[in-house]
Amino acid sequence: MANILLIKNRKREYTDHFLAVSPPLGVLYLAAYARDKRPGKDVFTIVDERVYAKTSREWEAYLKDLRPDVIGFSSMSIEQDQVDYLLPVFKRALPQAKIVIGGPLASSSGAGLLDEANIDFVVKGEGEIPFTGLLEALDGNEDYPLDRIAGLAFRDDSGSIIDNPPSKNRADLDALPYPAYDLINLQDYVGRDRMTPVRTSQLYAPLFTSRGCPYHCIYCHDIFSGKFRAMSAMRVVDEIEHMINAYGVHEFEVYDDIFNLDKQRVKDISAEIKKRGLETCFTFPNGVRGDILDRETLEALKDMGTVHMAFAIETASPRIQKVLRKNINLKKIRENISIAADLKIFTWGFLMMGLPQESRRELWKTIWFAASSKLHGAYFFPVVPFEGTELAQKYEEAIESDGEKRLWDYFSPEGALGAVGPRELAIMHSLAFFLFFFNPWRVYLIYTSGVAPFRRLVSLALGLVRYIAVDKVFYTLKTKARKVFKFRITPRTA
């Protein structure tokens, strides 16, 4: 029987204030799928570092006590610094354990991660099928030779890298077992910052009801391919009802890339929830394309209990929209923001600053679009050209500094791909938040949003003060110190 430890990483340099902590759905699906296909063969443990951070000594003691046979990291690209930090610690503590890397980091960097001697396997793309195949192979099952497991990269006995392309045979979403929520404590995620910008005092769970997106924005990872695949409306509502009955969860955070591509499916989900008499609340911190919404779809979302929705606008420049291949209909998305706000859905905008070829005038246009809209809140993100994206391929020099990868993040501009330089971009970044939120009309919109308005207002106000007056200053000073003294400042518990 294999003892398997699955870890959801945190970014090493982030303080707790910067961590959006939601239940780690990726590893929950991995464990559930493997248990379904290999009943009784494995014992799983999940550690979410964003909740339970450990020092290197604490990790060594924990590993020697648990003694896992396989250690799997689920990591975002921005979390690679923590993976690099932990790998030698883990191999020193348990040299015989097999270390596997998955998640967006593995899909973007691929077999290149094997340059790190402490990594045994890289699982690219959707992980359920290849990870389960890997466990079978490690058990000695001859039906699962390593060189035939799609999406798996590893070194053979001679030291040569075997890099198997991802399979076109993907998991049937309706047949997926429910995520293994028995392996975590959902209470750990209550009252913390999460993907939805405002905290909740209630139990909540993530939902991932579709995979893939037919749009081809140049800044996105391609983990699930461009083909849209969705759970049926009945399967989605079955999972919702299961979570209500098994765990007492009534609030759900939807992580789809594009939940609303099939409008009829959205209406069917809403109607089935109403038919079964389920009490539900939904937030969409991701998951919808704002310009293909319409009033009927938004009303269906409201009827099923939607209280929050993010609109990914990115830029208010039609020219830059074409550069990004996002091609949002700006007039339509503004209309849908207004409809959602009128329906008492708390609206949140995502906007990017420092885009390729972006002029100063276009940057100001984006800030003004947000400030003059009916958005209740907004994030202004410096552009991050993550490795493995088309954006990074086109601007390869931007992701390196003195021959090393830049430590990009979403909060502090360290580079710029447009006409505005990093220093000016940093000033405009802070100014965008100030112009958007420190506006009496915005305060009124938030207060009259209809969803716990006072709590939201206080939460947002405190968060902004902390971000602009404390965290942003800390990050600016840390960045300058790192450049001058050539070292990294990290929290003790990383």
Summary of the structure (lengths in Angstrom):
residues: 494
radius of gyration: 22.5
end to end distance: 31.0
largest distance: 67.5
contacts: 1614
relative contact order: 0.09
helix: 44%
strand: 16%
